[in-house]
Amino acid sequence: MTPRIVEVRKNILKKNDVAAAALRRRFEDAHTFVTSLVSSPGAGKTAFLEQTLLAMHPRHRVATLVGDLATECDADRLRGAGAPVRQITTGTVCHLDAEMITRALEAWPGTDAEWLIIENVGNLVCPASYDLGEHLRVVLISVTEGEDKPLKYPTIFNTADVALVTKIDLAAAVGFDRGALLRNIETVRPGLEVLDVSARTGEGLEAWMTLLSDRRQAVADRAGSDEIPDGLRVR
């Protein structure tokens, strides 16, 4: 049975890649820069995304898609930041895929966003295999999770463009060894950019805003676009 399982998986991923490529063309035609956030449950994705939206809205057109197995708790929280938010409830599926993103956008008319941020389901395994048409994939790891996470879940770090170390304000309290984490990240993904951030104190938020602006500009440059996006600044 193993060969059959492998073949089915290949077909599923191929179908997803086709849908993701179509999404990427759609986003670039609309000049929408798309960032996806992935982490294990409890790493602080929603809290940090909330601070990101507060920093970006209302001076920039930013929207968010939120993936969870059940409830709209995270979406309800993020709506408080003032930006458009849509929940994707996956049921038993432990990740978002490109077709889910496509369906959510089709059911969400009138969202003319410069920036779209996708918060994936809390999981470090399944999301690694599914392209969502994003321009930037960010993996978050909190100081409370253990410095060996990159060694245990290398695939998600290999497919990420940036790593955010969250809850950095708790580092001393939990005995966090930043050097060990960086060495482990370097082992599985040499050269991966790493930022330390805190949703509670705002540490790292300005650097995060600069990174988003720089990465969006790089995409525009590659596409030969004349559009130069405004820089992001923390209010």
C-alpha positions as CSV (number, residue, x, y, z in Angstrom):
1,M,0.0,0.0,0.0
2,T,2.9,2.4,0.5
3,P,3.5,3.2,-3.2
4,R,-0.2,4.1,-3.6
5,I,-0.1,6.4,-0.6
6,V,3.0,8.2,-2.0
7,E,1.4,8.6,-5.4
8,V,-1.8,10.1,-4.0
9,R,0.2,12.5,-1.9
10,K,2.2,13.6,-5.0
11,N,-1.0,14.2,-6.9
12,I,-2.4,16.3,-4.0
13,L,0.7,18.4,-3.8
14,K,0.9,18.9,-7.6
15,K,-2.8,20.1,-7.6
16,N,-1.9,22.5,-4.8
17,D,1.1,23.8,-6.6
18,V,-1.0,24.6,-9.6
19,A,-3.5,26.5,-7.5
20,A,-0.8,28.3,-5.6
21,A,0.9,29.4,-8.9
22,A,-2.5,30.9,-10.0
23,L,-2.8,32.7,-6.7
24,R,0.7,34.1,-6.9
25,R,-0.1,35.5,-10.4
26,R,-3.3,37.0,-9.1
27,F,-1.6,38.6,-6.1
28,E,1.1,40.1,-8.3
29,D,-1.4,41.4,-10.8
30,A,-3.2,43.1,-7.9
31,H,0.1,44.4,-6.3
32,T,-0.8,42.5,-3.1
33,F,2.1,41.3,-1.0
34,V,1.3,38.1,0.8
35,T,2.9,36.9,4.0
36,S,2.0,33.6,5.7
37,L,2.7,32.9,9.4
38,V,3.2,29.3,10.7
39,S,4.0,28.0,14.1
40,S,3.1,25.4,16.7
41,P,0.0,26.2,18.9
42,G,0.7,28.8,21.5
43,A,3.8,30.3,20.0
44,G,2.1,33.7,19.9
45,K,1.1,34.1,16.2
46,T,-2.2,35.8,16.8
47,A,-0.8,38.2,19.4
48,F,2.0,39.3,17.2
49,L,-0.3,39.5,14.2
50,E,-2.6,41.7,16.2
51,Q,0.3,44.1,16.9
52,T,1.3,44.0,13.2
53,L,-2.2,44.9,12.1
54,L,-2.4,47.8,14.6
55,A,0.9,49.1,13.3
56,M,-0.2,48.9,9.6
57,H,-3.9,49.8,9.8
58,P,-5.4,52.3,8.8
59,R,-2.5,53.9,6.9
60,H,-2.2,50.8,4.7
61,R,-4.8,48.5,3.1
62,V,-4.1,45.2,5.0
63,A,-6.3,42.2,5.3
64,T,-6.0,38.8,7.1
65,L,-7.0,35.2,6.6
66,V,-7.0,33.1,9.7
67,G,-6.9,29.3,9.7
68,D,-8.2,27.2,12.6
69,L,-9.7,23.8,13.0
70,A,-12.7,25.3,14.8
71,T,-14.1,28.6,16.2
72,E,-13.6,32.2,15.1
73,C,-11.8,33.2,18.4
74,D,-8.6,34.4,16.6
75,A,-10.5,36.2,13.9
76,D,-12.7,37.9,16.4
77,R,-9.7,39.1,18.3
78,L,-7.9,40.4,15.2
79,R,-11.0,42.3,14.0
80,G,-10.4,44.6,17.0
81,A,-7.3,45.9,15.1
82,G,-9.7,47.4,12.5
83,A,-8.5,45.6,9.4
84,P,-10.7,43.2,7.4
85,V,-10.4,39.6,8.7
86,R,-11.9,36.4,7.4
87,Q,-11.8,33.0,9.2
88,I,-11.1,29.7,7.4
89,T,-12.4,26.8,9.5
90,T,-10.7,23.6,8.4
91,G,-12.5,21.0,10.5
92,T,-10.1,18.1,10.8
93,V,-7.5,19.4,8.3
94,C,-4.3,20.5,10.1
95,H,-3.2,23.1,7.5
96,L,-4.4,25.6,4.9
97,D,-4.0,24.9,1.2
98,A,-4.1,27.0,-1.9
99,E,-7.7,26.0,-2.7
100,M,-8.9,27.1,0.7
101,I,-7.3,30.5,0.1
102,T,-8.8,30.7,-3.3
103,R,-12.3,29.9,-2.0
104,A,-12.0,32.3,0.9
105,L,-11.0,35.2,-1.5
106,E,-13.8,34.4,-3.9
107,A,-16.3,34.6,-1.0
108,W,-14.8,37.9,0.2
109,P,-15.6,40.5,-2.5
110,G,-14.3,44.1,-2.3
111,T,-11.1,43.4,-0.4
112,D,-8.6,45.5,-2.2
113,A,-5.5,44.9,0.0
114,E,-1.9,46.0,-0.5
115,W,-0.9,43.5,2.1
116,L,-2.5,40.1,2.9
117,I,-1.3,38.2,5.9
118,I,-2.3,34.5,6.3
119,E,-2.2,32.9,9.7
120,N,-2.0,29.2,9.2
121,V,-3.3,26.5,11.5
122,G,-1.0,25.9,14.5
123,N,1.2,23.1,13.3
124,L,4.8,22.7,12.3
125,V,4.4,19.6,10.2
126,C,1.6,19.7,7.5
127,P,1.9,23.4,6.5
128,A,5.4,22.9,5.4
129,S,4.3,21.0,2.3
130,Y,1.6,23.4,1.0
131,D,2.4,26.5,-1.0
132,L,-0.2,29.2,-0.5
133,G,0.9,31.5,-3.2
134,E,2.6,33.7,-0.6
135,H,5.7,35.8,-1.2
136,L,7.0,35.4,2.3
137,R,6.7,32.5,4.6
138,V,7.5,33.2,8.3
139,V,8.0,30.5,11.0
140,L,7.5,31.6,14.6
141,I,9.1,29.9,17.6
142,S,8.6,31.1,21.1
143,V,11.3,31.2,23.8
144,T,9.1,28.8,25.9
145,E,9.2,25.9,23.3
146,G,12.8,24.7,23.5
147,E,15.8,25.6,21.4
148,D,15.7,22.2,19.7
149,K,12.5,22.9,17.7
150,P,14.4,23.5,14.4
151,L,16.1,20.1,14.7
152,K,12.8,18.3,15.4
153,Y,10.9,20.1,12.6
154,P,13.5,20.9,10.0
155,T,11.1,20.9,7.0
156,I,9.2,24.0,8.1
157,F,12.4,25.9,8.7
158,N,13.7,24.8,5.3
159,T,10.6,26.2,3.6
160,A,10.5,29.4,5.6
161,D,12.0,32.7,4.5
162,V,12.3,34.3,8.0
163,A,12.1,33.1,11.6
164,L,10.6,35.1,14.4
165,V,11.6,34.3,18.0
166,T,8.5,35.3,19.9
167,K,7.9,36.2,23.6
168,I,11.4,37.4,23.8
169,D,10.4,39.4,26.9
170,L,10.2,36.0,28.7
171,A,13.6,34.8,27.7
172,A,15.4,35.4,31.0
173,A,12.5,33.9,33.0
174,V,12.5,30.6,31.2
175,G,16.3,30.3,30.8
176,F,16.2,30.7,27.0
177,D,19.5,30.0,25.2
178,R,19.4,32.2,22.1
179,G,22.8,31.0,20.9
180,A,21.7,27.4,21.0
181,L,18.6,28.2,19.0
182,L,20.5,30.1,16.3
183,R,23.0,27.2,16.0
184,N,20.2,24.8,15.5
185,I,18.5,27.0,12.9
186,E,21.8,27.3,11.1
187,T,22.2,23.5,11.1
188,V,18.9,23.0,9.2
189,R,18.7,26.3,7.3
190,P,22.0,28.1,6.9
191,G,21.5,31.9,6.5
192,L,17.9,32.1,7.6
193,E,17.1,35.6,8.8
194,V,16.0,35.6,12.4
195,L,14.3,38.4,14.4
196,D,13.5,38.6,18.1
197,V,10.1,40.0,18.8
198,S,7.6,40.6,21.6
199,A,3.9,41.3,21.2
200,R,3.8,42.5,24.8
201,T,6.6,45.0,24.7
202,G,6.8,45.8,21.0
203,E,10.4,44.7,20.8
204,G,11.4,43.9,17.2
205,L,8.2,45.4,15.7
206,E,10.0,48.2,13.9
207,A,12.5,45.7,12.4
208,W,9.6,43.5,11.3
209,M,7.9,46.4,9.6
210,T,11.2,47.2,7.8
211,L,11.6,43.6,6.7
212,L,8.1,43.5,5.2
213,S,8.7,46.7,3.3
214,D,12.0,45.5,2.0
215,R,10.7,42.1,0.9
216,R,7.7,43.7,-0.8
217,Q,10.0,46.1,-2.7
218,A,12.1,43.1,-3.8
219,V,9.1,41.4,-5.3
220,A,8.1,44.6,-7.1
221,D,11.6,45.0,-8.5
222,R,11.6,41.4,-9.8
223,A,8.3,42.0,-11.4
224,G,9.5,45.2,-13.0
225,S,6.7,47.1,-11.4
226,D,6.9,50.9,-11.2
227,E,5.0,50.8,-8.0
228,I,7.1,51.6,-5.0
229,P,5.2,50.8,-1.8
230,D,5.2,53.2,1.1
231,G,7.5,52.1,3.9
232,L,5.8,50.8,7.0
233,R,6.4,52.5,10.3
234,V,5.3,51.6,13.9
235,R,2.8,54.2,15.2
